[in-house]
Amino acid sequence: MDKNEILAKLYEFAAEAFGVDASTLTAETNPAELGNTSQKIVAMSAAIENEFEVMVPVAKFSKFESFDELADYIEEEA
């Protein structure tokens, strides 16, 4: 799976977890700013783990400053 496909999946997961419109998300969007409740972050992390078999701990999730950084992490860990 290439980076653009990973980003597309991340936007889909974020839309579901945070209740945002996926079409408004970009590689530069900060995922941590979409919602600060741990329940939403856990939902997003679980979707990532199920799709990519990569664990993203809640504490680490909030450190990603963009979806681009998160996608890079997933590529490295997968």
Phi and psi restraints in degrees (range 20) as a CNS / XPLOR table:
assign (resid 1 and name C) (resid 2 and name N)
       (resid 2 and name CA) (resid 2 and name C) 1.0 -87.3 20.0 2
assign (resid 2 and name N) (resid 2 and name CA)
       (resid 2 and name C) (resid 3 and name N) 1.0 172.9 20.0 2
assign (resid 2 and name C) (resid 3 and name N)
       (resid 3 and name CA) (resid 3 and name C) 1.0 -61.2 20.0 2
assign (resid 3 and name N) (resid 3 and name CA)
       (resid 3 and name C) (resid 4 and name N) 1.0 -38.8 20.0 2
assign (resid 3 and name C) (resid 4 and name N)
       (resid 4 and name CA) (resid 4 and name C) 1.0 -63.4 20.0 2
assign (resid 4 and name N) (resid 4 and name CA)
       (resid 4 and name C) (resid 5 and name N) 1.0 -36.8 20.0 2
assign (resid 4 and name C) (resid 5 and name N)
       (resid 5 and name CA) (resid 5 and name C) 1.0 -68.7 20.0 2
assign (resid 5 and name N) (resid 5 and name CA)
       (resid 5 and name C) (resid 6 and name N) 1.0 -39.0 20.0 2
assign (resid 5 and name C) (resid 6 and name N)
       (resid 6 and name CA) (resid 6 and name C) 1.0 -63.1 20.0 2
assign (resid 6 and name N) (resid 6 and name CA)
       (resid 6 and name C) (resid 7 and name N) 1.0 -46.1 20.0 2
assign (resid 6 and name C) (resid 7 and name N)
       (resid 7 and name CA) (resid 7 and name C) 1.0 -59.5 20.0 2
assign (resid 7 and name N) (resid 7 and name CA)
       (resid 7 and name C) (resid 8 and name N) 1.0 -43.3 20.0 2
assign (resid 7 and name C) (resid 8 and name N)
       (resid 8 and name CA) (resid 8 and name C) 1.0 -59.9 20.0 2
assign (resid 8 and name N) (resid 8 and name CA)
       (resid 8 and name C) (resid 9 and name N) 1.0 -41.8 20.0 2
assign (resid 8 and name C) (resid 9 and name N)
       (resid 9 and name CA) (resid 9 and name C) 1.0 -66.1 20.0 2
assign (resid 9 and name N) (resid 9 and name CA)
       (resid 9 and name C) (resid 10 and name N) 1.0 -40.9 20.0 2
assign (resid 9 and name C) (resid 10 and name N)
       (resid 10 and name CA) (resid 10 and name C) 1.0 -62.1 20.0 2
assign (resid 10 and name N) (resid 10 and name CA)
       (resid 10 and name C) (resid 11 and name N) 1.0 -40.6 20.0 2
assign (resid 10 and name C) (resid 11 and name N)
       (resid 11 and name CA) (resid 11 and name C) 1.0 -62.8 20.0 2
assign (resid 11 and name N) (resid 11 and name CA)
       (resid 11 and name C) (resid 12 and name N) 1.0 -41.0 20.0 2
assign (resid 11 and name C) (resid 12 and name N)
       (resid 12 and name CA) (resid 12 and name C) 1.0 -62.2 20.0 2
assign (resid 12 and name N) (resid 12 and name CA)
       (resid 12 and name C) (resid 13 and name N) 1.0 -46.2 20.0 2
assign (resid 12 and name C) (resid 13 and name N)
       (resid 13 and name CA) (resid 13 and name C) 1.0 -64.2 20.0 2
assign (resid 13 and name N) (resid 13 and name CA)
       (resid 13 and name C) (resid 14 and name N) 1.0 -41.8 20.0 2
assign (resid 13 and name C) (resid 14 and name N)
       (resid 14 and name CA) (resid 14 and name C) 1.0 -64.9 20.0 2
assign (resid 14 and name N) (resid 14 and name CA)
       (resid 14 and name C) (resid 15 and name N) 1.0 -40.1 20.0 2
assign (resid 14 and name C) (resid 15 and name N)
       (resid 15 and name CA) (resid 15 and name C) 1.0 -59.5 20.0 2
assign (resid 15 and name N) (resid 15 and name CA)
       (resid 15 and name C) (resid 16 and name N) 1.0 -43.4 20.0 2
assign (resid 15 and name C) (resid 16 and name N)
       (resid 16 and name CA) (resid 16 and name C) 1.0 -70.9 20.0 2
assign (resid 16 and name N) (resid 16 and name CA)
       (resid 16 and name C) (resid 17 and name N) 1.0 -46.0 20.0 2
assign (resid 16 and name C) (resid 17 and name N)
       (resid 17 and name CA) (resid 17 and name C) 1.0 -71.1 20.0 2
assign (resid 17 and name N) (resid 17 and name CA)
       (resid 17 and name C) (resid 18 and name N) 1.0 -39.7 20.0 2
assign (resid 17 and name C) (resid 18 and name N)
       (resid 18 and name CA) (resid 18 and name C) 1.0 -105.2 20.0 2
assign (resid 18 and name N) (resid 18 and name CA)
       (resid 18 and name C) (resid 19 and name N) 1.0 -4.4 20.0 2
assign (resid 18 and name C) (resid 19 and name N)
       (resid 19 and name CA) (resid 19 and name C) 1.0 68.1 20.0 2
assign (resid 19 and name N) (resid 19 and name CA)
       (resid 19 and name C) (resid 20 and name N) 1.0 38.8 20.0 2
assign (resid 19 and name C) (resid 20 and name N)
       (resid 20 and name CA) (resid 20 and name C) 1.0 -113.3 20.0 2
assign (resid 20 and name N) (resid 20 and name CA)
       (resid 20 and name C) (resid 21 and name N) 1.0 165.7 20.0 2
assign (resid 20 and name C) (resid 21 and name N)
       (resid 21 and name CA) (resid 21 and name C) 1.0 -81.9 20.0 2
assign (resid 21 and name N) (resid 21 and name CA)
       (resid 21 and name C) (resid 22 and name N) 1.0 119.1 20.0 2
assign (resid 21 and name C) (resid 22 and name N)
       (resid 22 and name CA) (resid 22 and name C) 1.0 -58.1 20.0 2
assign (resid 22 and name N) (resid 22 and name CA)
       (resid 22 and name C) (resid 23 and name N) 1.0 -30.3 20.0 2
assign (resid 22 and name C) (resid 23 and name N)
       (resid 23 and name CA) (resid 23 and name C) 1.0 -70.3 20.0 2
assign (resid 23 and name N) (resid 23 and name CA)
       (resid 23 and name C) (resid 24 and name N) 1.0 -12.5 20.0 2
assign (resid 23 and name C) (resid 24 and name N)
       (resid 24 and name CA) (resid 24 and name C) 1.0 -90.8 20.0 2
assign (resid 24 and name N) (resid 24 and name CA)
       (resid 24 and name C) (resid 25 and name N) 1.0 -5.4 20.0 2
assign (resid 24 and name C) (resid 25 and name N)
       (resid 25 and name CA) (resid 25 and name C) 1.0 -92.1 20.0 2
assign (resid 25 and name N) (resid 25 and name CA)
       (resid 25 and name C) (resid 26 and name N) 1.0 144.6 20.0 2
assign (resid 25 and name C) (resid 26 and name N)
       (resid 26 and name CA) (resid 26 and name C) 1.0 -133.2 20.0 2
assign (resid 26 and name N) (resid 26 and name CA)
       (resid 26 and name C) (resid 27 and name N) 1.0 174.4 20.0 2
assign (resid 26 and name C) (resid 27 and name N)
       (resid 27 and name CA) (resid 27 and name C) 1.0 -61.9 20.0 2
assign (resid 27 and name N) (resid 27 and name CA)
       (resid 27 and name C) (resid 28 and name N) 1.0 -26.3 20.0 2
assign (resid 27 and name C) (resid 28 and name N)
       (resid 28 and name CA) (resid 28 and name C) 1.0 -86.9 20.0 2
assign (resid 28 and name N) (resid 28 and name CA)
       (resid 28 and name C) (resid 29 and name N) 1.0 -11.1 20.0 2
assign (resid 28 and name C) (resid 29 and name N)
       (resid 29 and name CA) (resid 29 and name C) 1.0 -61.5 20.0 2
assign (resid 29 and name N) (resid 29 and name CA)
       (resid 29 and name C) (resid 30 and name N) 1.0 135.8 20.0 2
assign (resid 29 and name C) (resid 30 and name N)
       (resid 30 and name CA) (resid 30 and name C) 1.0 -86.0 20.0 2
assign (resid 30 and name N) (resid 30 and name CA)
       (resid 30 and name C) (resid 31 and name N) 1.0 111.4 20.0 2
assign (resid 30 and name C) (resid 31 and name N)
       (resid 31 and name CA) (resid 31 and name C) 1.0 -62.5 20.0 2
assign (resid 31 and name N) (resid 31 and name CA)
       (resid 31 and name C) (resid 32 and name N) 1.0 -30.1 20.0 2
assign (resid 31 and name C) (resid 32 and name N)
       (resid 32 and name CA) (resid 32 and name C) 1.0 -68.4 20.0 2
assign (resid 32 and name N) (resid 32 and name CA)
       (resid 32 and name C) (resid 33 and name N) 1.0 -21.3 20.0 2
assign (resid 32 and name C) (resid 33 and name N)
       (resid 33 and name CA) (resid 33 and name C) 1.0 -85.8 20.0 2
assign (resid 33 and name N) (resid 33 and name CA)
       (resid 33 and name C) (resid 34 and name N) 1.0 -5.0 20.0 2
assign (resid 33 and name C) (resid 34 and name N)
       (resid 34 and name CA) (resid 34 and name C) 1.0 -76.3 20.0 2
assign (resid 34 and name N) (resid 34 and name CA)
       (resid 34 and name C) (resid 35 and name N) 1.0 -26.8 20.0 2
assign (resid 34 and name C) (resid 35 and name N)
       (resid 35 and name CA) (resid 35 and name C) 1.0 -178.1 20.0 2
assign (resid 35 and name N) (resid 35 and name CA)
       (resid 35 and name C) (resid 36 and name N) 1.0 138.0 20.0 2
assign (resid 35 and name C) (resid 36 and name N)
       (resid 36 and name CA) (resid 36 and name C) 1.0 -107.9 20.0 2
assign (resid 36 and name N) (resid 36 and name CA)
       (resid 36 and name C) (resid 37 and name N) 1.0 12.1 20.0 2
assign (resid 36 and name C) (resid 37 and name N)
       (resid 37 and name CA) (resid 37 and name C) 1.0 -85.9 20.0 2
assign (resid 37 and name N) (resid 37 and name CA)
       (resid 37 and name C) (resid 38 and name N) 1.0 137.1 20.0 2
assign (resid 37 and name C) (resid 38 and name N)
       (resid 38 and name CA) (resid 38 and name C) 1.0 -62.9 20.0 2
assign (resid 38 and name N) (resid 38 and name CA)
       (resid 38 and name C) (resid 39 and name N) 1.0 -30.4 20.0 2
assign (resid 38 and name C) (resid 39 and name N)
       (resid 39 and name CA) (resid 39 and name C) 1.0 -61.4 20.0 2
assign (resid 39 and name N) (resid 39 and name CA)
       (resid 39 and name C) (resid 40 and name N) 1.0 -42.9 20.0 2
assign (resid 39 and name C) (resid 40 and name N)
       (resid 40 and name CA) (resid 40 and name C) 1.0 -69.2 20.0 2
assign (resid 40 and name N) (resid 40 and name CA)
       (resid 40 and name C) (resid 41 and name N) 1.0 -39.7 20.0 2
assign (resid 40 and name C) (resid 41 and name N)
       (resid 41 and name CA) (resid 41 and name C) 1.0 -66.1 20.0 2
assign (resid 41 and name N) (resid 41 and name CA)
       (resid 41 and name C) (resid 42 and name N) 1.0 -40.6 20.0 2
assign (resid 41 and name C) (resid 42 and name N)
       (resid 42 and name CA) (resid 42 and name C) 1.0 -61.8 20.0 2
assign (resid 42 and name N) (resid 42 and name CA)
       (resid 42 and name C) (resid 43 and name N) 1.0 -41.2 20.0 2
assign (resid 42 and name C) (resid 43 and name N)
       (resid 43 and name CA) (resid 43 and name C) 1.0 -61.3 20.0 2
assign (resid 43 and name N) (resid 43 and name CA)
       (resid 43 and name C) (resid 44 and name N) 1.0 -43.8 20.0 2
assign (resid 43 and name C) (resid 44 and name N)
       (resid 44 and name CA) (resid 44 and name C) 1.0 -65.5 20.0 2
assign (resid 44 and name N) (resid 44 and name CA)
       (resid 44 and name C) (resid 45 and name N) 1.0 -45.2 20.0 2
assign (resid 44 and name C) (resid 45 and name N)
       (resid 45 and name CA) (resid 45 and name C) 1.0 -61.9 20.0 2
assign (resid 45 and name N) (resid 45 and name CA)
       (resid 45 and name C) (resid 46 and name N) 1.0 -39.6 20.0 2
assign (resid 45 and name C) (resid 46 and name N)
       (resid 46 and name CA) (resid 46 and name C) 1.0 -65.1 20.0 2
assign (resid 46 and name N) (resid 46 and name CA)
       (resid 46 and name C) (resid 47 and name N) 1.0 -40.7 20.0 2
assign (resid 46 and name C) (resid 47 and name N)
       (resid 47 and name CA) (resid 47 and name C) 1.0 -63.0 20.0 2
assign (resid 47 and name N) (resid 47 and name CA)
       (resid 47 and name C) (resid 48 and name N) 1.0 -40.9 20.0 2
assign (resid 47 and name C) (resid 48 and name N)
       (resid 48 and name CA) (resid 48 and name C) 1.0 -63.7 20.0 2
assign (resid 48 and name N) (resid 48 and name CA)
       (resid 48 and name C) (resid 49 and name N) 1.0 -45.0 20.0 2
assign (resid 48 and name C) (resid 49 and name N)
       (resid 49 and name CA) (resid 49 and name C) 1.0 -62.6 20.0 2
assign (resid 49 and name N) (resid 49 and name CA)
       (resid 49 and name C) (resid 50 and name N) 1.0 -42.6 20.0 2
assign (resid 49 and name C) (resid 50 and name N)
       (resid 50 and name CA) (resid 50 and name C) 1.0 -66.0 20.0 2
assign (resid 50 and name N) (resid 50 and name CA)
       (resid 50 and name C) (resid 51 and name N) 1.0 -39.2 20.0 2
assign (resid 50 and name C) (resid 51 and name N)
       (resid 51 and name CA) (resid 51 and name C) 1.0 -79.8 20.0 2
assign (resid 51 and name N) (resid 51 and name CA)
       (resid 51 and name C) (resid 52 and name N) 1.0 -44.4 20.0 2
assign (resid 51 and name C) (resid 52 and name N)
       (resid 52 and name CA) (resid 52 and name C) 1.0 -109.9 20.0 2
assign (resid 52 and name N) (resid 52 and name CA)
       (resid 52 and name C) (resid 53 and name N) 1.0 -6.1 20.0 2
assign (resid 52 and name C) (resid 53 and name N)
       (resid 53 and name CA) (resid 53 and name C) 1.0 57.7 20.0 2
assign (resid 53 and name N) (resid 53 and name CA)
       (resid 53 and name C) (resid 54 and name N) 1.0 39.7 20.0 2
assign (resid 53 and name C) (resid 54 and name N)
       (resid 54 and name CA) (resid 54 and name C) 1.0 -126.2 20.0 2
assign (resid 54 and name N) (resid 54 and name CA)
       (resid 54 and name C) (resid 55 and name N) 1.0 126.4 20.0 2
assign (resid 54 and name C) (resid 55 and name N)
       (resid 55 and name CA) (resid 55 and name C) 1.0 -85.1 20.0 2
assign (resid 55 and name N) (resid 55 and name CA)
       (resid 55 and name C) (resid 56 and name N) 1.0 132.3 20.0 2
assign (resid 55 and name C) (resid 56 and name N)
       (resid 56 and name CA) (resid 56 and name C) 1.0 -122.8 20.0 2
assign (resid 56 and name N) (resid 56 and name CA)
       (resid 56 and name C) (resid 57 and name N) 1.0 96.8 20.0 2
assign (resid 56 and name C) (resid 57 and name N)
       (resid 57 and name CA) (resid 57 and name C) 1.0 -58.5 20.0 2
assign (resid 57 and name N) (resid 57 and name CA)
       (resid 57 and name C) (resid 58 and name N) 1.0 148.4 20.0 2
assign (resid 57 and name C) (resid 58 and name N)
       (resid 58 and name CA) (resid 58 and name C) 1.0 -54.9 20.0 2
assign (resid 58 and name N) (resid 58 and name CA)
       (resid 58 and name C) (resid 59 and name N) 1.0 -43.1 20.0 2
assign (resid 58 and name C) (resid 59 and name N)
       (resid 59 and name CA) (resid 59 and name C) 1.0 -62.8 20.0 2
assign (resid 59 and name N) (resid 59 and name CA)
       (resid 59 and name C) (resid 60 and name N) 1.0 -36.0 20.0 2
assign (resid 59 and name C) (resid 60 and name N)
       (resid 60 and name CA) (resid 60 and name C) 1.0 -75.3 20.0 2
assign (resid 60 and name N) (resid 60 and name CA)
       (resid 60 and name C) (resid 61 and name N) 1.0 -35.9 20.0 2
assign (resid 60 and name C) (resid 61 and name N)
       (resid 61 and name CA) (resid 61 and name C) 1.0 -54.4 20.0 2
assign (resid 61 and name N) (resid 61 and name CA)
       (resid 61 and name C) (resid 62 and name N) 1.0 -42.6 20.0 2
assign (resid 61 and name C) (resid 62 and name N)
       (resid 62 and name CA) (resid 62 and name C) 1.0 -71.0 20.0 2
assign (resid 62 and name N) (resid 62 and name CA)
       (resid 62 and name C) (resid 63 and name N) 1.0 -11.0 20.0 2
assign (resid 62 and name C) (resid 63 and name N)
       (resid 63 and name CA) (resid 63 and name C) 1.0 -86.7 20.0 2
assign (resid 63 and name N) (resid 63 and name CA)
       (resid 63 and name C) (resid 64 and name N) 1.0 -15.8 20.0 2
assign (resid 63 and name C) (resid 64 and name N)
       (resid 64 and name CA) (resid 64 and name C) 1.0 -73.6 20.0 2
assign (resid 64 and name N) (resid 64 and name CA)
       (resid 64 and name C) (resid 65 and name N) 1.0 126.1 20.0 2
assign (resid 64 and name C) (resid 65 and name N)
       (resid 65 and name CA) (resid 65 and name C) 1.0 -91.0 20.0 2
assign (resid 65 and name N) (resid 65 and name CA)
       (resid 65 and name C) (resid 66 and name N) 1.0 -7.3 20.0 2
assign (resid 65 and name C) (resid 66 and name N)
       (resid 66 and name CA) (resid 66 and name C) 1.0 -158.7 20.0 2
assign (resid 66 and name N) (resid 66 and name CA)
       (resid 66 and name C) (resid 67 and name N) 1.0 160.5 20.0 2
assign (resid 66 and name C) (resid 67 and name N)
       (resid 67 and name CA) (resid 67 and name C) 1.0 -64.4 20.0 2
assign (resid 67 and name N) (resid 67 and name CA)
       (resid 67 and name C) (resid 68 and name N) 1.0 -29.2 20.0 2
assign (resid 67 and name C) (resid 68 and name N)
       (resid 68 and name CA) (resid 68 and name C) 1.0 -60.5 20.0 2
assign (resid 68 and name N) (resid 68 and name CA)
       (resid 68 and name C) (resid 69 and name N) 1.0 -45.8 20.0 2
assign (resid 68 and name C) (resid 69 and name N)
       (resid 69 and name CA) (resid 69 and name C) 1.0 -62.9 20.0 2
assign (resid 69 and name N) (resid 69 and name CA)
       (resid 69 and name C) (resid 70 and name N) 1.0 -41.0 20.0 2
assign (resid 69 and name C) (resid 70 and name N)
       (resid 70 and name CA) (resid 70 and name C) 1.0 -64.5 20.0 2
assign (resid 70 and name N) (resid 70 and name CA)
       (resid 70 and name C) (resid 71 and name N) 1.0 -41.6 20.0 2
assign (resid 70 and name C) (resid 71 and name N)
       (resid 71 and name CA) (resid 71 and name C) 1.0 -63.7 20.0 2
assign (resid 71 and name N) (resid 71 and name CA)
       (resid 71 and name C) (resid 72 and name N) 1.0 -40.2 20.0 2
assign (resid 71 and name C) (resid 72 and name N)
       (resid 72 and name CA) (resid 72 and name C) 1.0 -61.0 20.0 2
assign (resid 72 and name N) (resid 72 and name CA)
       (resid 72 and name C) (resid 73 and name N) 1.0 -43.4 20.0 2
assign (resid 72 and name C) (resid 73 and name N)
       (resid 73 and name CA) (resid 73 and name C) 1.0 -59.6 20.0 2
assign (resid 73 and name N) (resid 73 and name CA)
       (resid 73 and name C) (resid 74 and name N) 1.0 -45.2 20.0 2
assign (resid 73 and name C) (resid 74 and name N)
       (resid 74 and name CA) (resid 74 and name C) 1.0 -62.9 20.0 2
assign (resid 74 and name N) (resid 74 and name CA)
       (resid 74 and name C) (resid 75 and name N) 1.0 -43.5 20.0 2
assign (resid 74 and name C) (resid 75 and name N)
       (resid 75 and name CA) (resid 75 and name C) 1.0 -60.5 20.0 2
assign (resid 75 and name N) (resid 75 and name CA)
       (resid 75 and name C) (resid 76 and name N) 1.0 -42.8 20.0 2
assign (resid 75 and name C) (resid 76 and name N)
       (resid 76 and name CA) (resid 76 and name C) 1.0 -66.4 20.0 2
assign (resid 76 and name N) (resid 76 and name CA)
       (resid 76 and name C) (resid 77 and name N) 1.0 -38.4 20.0 2
assign (resid 76 and name C) (resid 77 and name N)
       (resid 77 and name CA) (resid 77 and name C) 1.0 -85.1 20.0 2
assign (resid 77 and name N) (resid 77 and name CA)
       (resid 77 and name C) (resid 78 and name N) 1.0 -22.5 20.0 2
